[in-house]
Amino acid sequence: MAGLLALASPARAQTDLLQDLERQTADSTKREVVAATFKGTHIINAQSVETPGQGTLAFLIQHRFGTLNSGAYNFFGLDQAVLRLSFEYGLTNRLAVGIGRSNIEKTFDGFLKYRALRQTSGARPMPVSVTLFASAAITTLKFGTLPTERTTASRLDYTYQVLIARKVSSGLSLQLMPTLIHRNYVPLAGMQNDVYSIGGGLRQKLTKRIALTADYFYVLPGYAADNFRNALGAGFDIETGGHVFQLHVTNAQGMTEKFFVPQTSGDFFKGDIYFGFTVARNFTVKSQLK
């Protein structure tokens, strides 16, 4: 009996060793997608690499008051406000569409957003996530009677972006945003129809439900860079169950790329700061469509 036990123990140990090796081999070939690089589809001014996800409809309310340095008569900006309402829908986990309306120049916008690459860990990891973004915006503001009234084509502006992000750790995410704004119409000679910019964004987790966020757009040299300011924003993301609540300050009043990239006029460090918030609420509608 003792001899049989002595023979069985090595056999059992060998089996356990083989199982451990198989498990380690399987783990080494496993590839996992890095999730939640950002908690919302926007950082502050900027789009993030995130999309709502297949079958999810996101409703966003973006609100900004007037500048803090507008004085007590305007209640430090609270008497003035701009608003943008938008819907974003995930056709797939990679492709999303969206529409929005802002009261600045009575502007409607629509966009497509495609997650071309997703950051992964494990075997053959992908170091970054890459999302492609394209939008068109049209102003419906009345400019007057002919010949000062504008044609439909002259009211259109286009945005093209490559959003490149990396979740560096469980708490820190960074994003780079090469950007092109094309404007069909510019009012003054010398103004650029094409404005190029490089944006950067970050998210630093502070607690389980609160994160610090910031984004910045540097406009490359030209008329826009000489006559306008670079958009800068900083704020906090607060997760509250079914939605993300964002509080922020920025020197950009407009909330679409055609406004905040080439037309930001406020000087952040001289008090031209707009306090604002964004509320994002997600609804699962895919099951209701079946």
Buried (B, 14 or more C-beta within 10 A) or exposed (E): EEEEEEEEEEEEEEEEEEEEEEEEEEEEEEEEEBEEBBBBBBBBBBBBBBBBBBBBBBBBEBBBBBBBBBEEEBEBBEEBBBBBBBBBBBBEBBBBBBBBBBEBBEBBBBBBBBBEBBBBEEEEEBEBBBBBBBBBBBBEEEEEEEEEEBEEEBBBBBBBBBBBBBBEEEEBBBBBBEBBBBBBBBEEEEBBEEBBBBBBBBBBBEEEBEBBBBBBBBBEEBBBBEEBBBBBBBBBBBBEEEBBBBBBBBBBBBBBBBBBBBBBEBBBEEEBBBBBBBBBEBBEEEEEEE
